[in-house]
Amino acid sequence: MKLDVNVLRYLSREEFRVLTAVEMGQKNHELVPVQLVDSISGLKHGGAFRCLKTLLRHKLVHHEASKYDGYRLTTLGYDFLAIRALTARGHISSVGRQIGVGKESDIFEVLTDEGEVLALKLHRLGRTSFRAVKSKRDYLGKRSSFSWLYLSRLAALKEYAFMKALGEHGFPVPRAVDHNRHAVLMSMLDAAPLVQLRHLDRPRAAYATCMALLYRLAAKGLVHCDFNEFNLMVSRAGGEGLTVIDFPQMVSVGHANARELFERDVDCIVRFFTKKIGYVPQEDEEFDGPLRPSFEAALAEASAAAGDALDVALAASGFKRQHQAALEAAFAEQEGSGSDGDEGEGEGGSGSGEGEEGESGGEEEEGGEGSSGEGEGEGEEEEEEGEAGGSGREEAAGADGASLSLAALRLSGAGVGGGDGDGDGAASRGSSFGPAGSVDGSGDEGSSGSGGSGGEGEGAAGARSRGAQRKVGARRADGGKDAAAAEGGDGAARAVQQRLVQQRRKAERVAGMARASRNSSKLKDKKAKKAAAAVAEW
């Protein structure tokens, strides 16, 4: 989908608010219902539905009604949210032409308020040319479900972290400016991809620079995994300086396939210089450096400088905290300073932990607003129902609890009424209706506290309900034996279940009648008060 930013300037704050609400709702919804969008956005008088129609016209959201009626965010809508956030931070004032396209990203040139030209990279995971993300990238971790927008966001976050860390350690990479969602803002390079060149003035120096960069990265604990002519930029200003780009796929030297990936990067560079440039390193007698960097030497250097390793600080794929603990323990044994090793372990663990908390904190913050909106809506509904049906719900809960306890006793072979026919009524209620008795008691107290004929009716209804339950229990004790003798255990169980269903329905009817009586008495009191007030005013 083509990025047309002209629509961006005409969208209102309410429309962006609804667009953000759809994004927040997609955290736990494939399609976000209109009711949830309206609840999260907080717009009044149907404003959310009007804004959704505008966003749908500009193709910022997509509407589906196959499973249920809902909306989801499109790639263009996600682009608008990221660009608006970067504009609000003062990093972008205008968006220009598209200068690059790849299997997983698009690159645009943008302008700042000071007139500086920067590069904006928008990740596009999920394209037809690159959909095997779960098997080729480690963005998901242990998650089983995902969306392409969320994967693009993870890729952008990872690339920004790697680019910023490598730039701070003196590697030739673009300057990382900022990032938001799936967008990464970086400095613009006056360079061309190495794949576009067919001749180099100093191929020996360029080849040595590539091998030195691979070794330096491995010595810092990282393997690029895509180090080839497509991700190396050659400066147009002269000197053939090289700049490395594209970092989301980088892994730690502790990865299970790190050696294989490192050797693959080396083979890509050797193959390009041999076939495309015509420079064969093995035939160059004046080449004084190593033709192929040693992965073992780089790994030993990374292990010796574990405190400065970038895979530790960035929690790169393949490096785990138990690996760091093992390295620190080995260094402590070699140097004889166990306390220093423990301190290093604590610092490394806290650093990676902060990174994980920072990543998950942003997601929870967004999702938290959506859940708070839902909570407020539920609270208002419960308040409205509280006065009219509070104790009625307690009666229904009491009847259900009594039914469940009766079912448990009957199926286990225990008589409900005790062994001697009528027996002690209090003892029977205490054994059979223990959990329900407490609920009924609280309901009676609530009704007597409110006063009026409604409370008395509720108490009488509760007494009738308990009497009916005792009679049903006695009949069940006698009829259960006959049914067990005639039909066996299965027939008795089915009979008990049917009687329990009938008992629960009867208890619900009784509770409904009590609730209706209480509501009518309240209505009468209100009418009497209004009449008295009218008479007094007259």
Sequence and secondary structure as in RCSB ss.txt:
>XXXX:A:sequence
MKLDVNVLRYLSREEFRVLTAVEMGQKNHELVPVQLVDSISGLKHGGAFRCLKTLLRHKLVHHEASKYDGYRLTT
LGYDFLAIRALTARGHISSVGRQIGVGKESDIFEVLTDEGEVLALKLHRLGRTSFRAVKSKRDYLGKRSSFSWLY
LSRLAALKEYAFMKALGEHGFPVPRAVDHNRHAVLMSMLDAAPLVQLRHLDRPRAAYATCMALLYRLAAKGLVHC
DFNEFNLMVSRAGGEGLTVIDFPQMVSVGHANARELFERDVDCIVRFFTKKIGYVPQEDEEFDGPLRPSFEAALA
EASAAAGDALDVALAASGFKRQHQAALEAAFAEQEGSGSDGDEGEGEGGSGSGEGEEGESGGEEEEGGEGSSGEG
EGEGEEEEEEGEAGGSGREEAAGADGASLSLAALRLSGAGVGGGDGDGDGAASRGSSFGPAGSVDGSGDEGSSGS
GGSGGEGEGAAGARSRGAQRKVGARRADGGKDAAAAEGGDGAARAVQQRLVQQRRKAERVAGMARASRNSSKLKD
KKAKKAAAAVAEW
>XXXX:A:secstr
    GGGGGG  HHHHHHHHHHHHHTTS SSB HHHHHHHH  STTHHHHHHHHHHHTTSEEEE SSSSEEEE H
HHHHHHHHHHHHHTTS SEEEEEEEE SSEEEEEEE TTS EEEEEEE TT TT   HHHH  SSTT S   HHH
HHHHHHHHHHHHHHHHHHTT S   EEEEETTEEEEE  SEEEGGG S  S HHHHHHHHHHHHHHHHHTTEE S
  SGGGEEEETTSS  EEE   TT EETTSTTHHHHHHHHHHHHHHHIIIII   GGG TT  S SS  HHHHHH
HHHHTGGG HHHHHT BT  HHHHHHHHHHHHHHHT HHHHHHHHHHHHHHHHHHHHHHHHHHHHHHHHHHHHHH
HHHHHHHHHHHHHHHHHHHHHHHHHHHHHHHHHHHHTT  SS SSTT  HHHHHHHHSHHHHHHHHHHHHHHHHH
 SHHHHHHHHHHHHHHHHHHHHHHHHHHHHHHHHHHH HHHHHHHHHHHHHHHHHHHHHHHHHHHHHHHHHHHHH
HHHHHHHHHHHH 
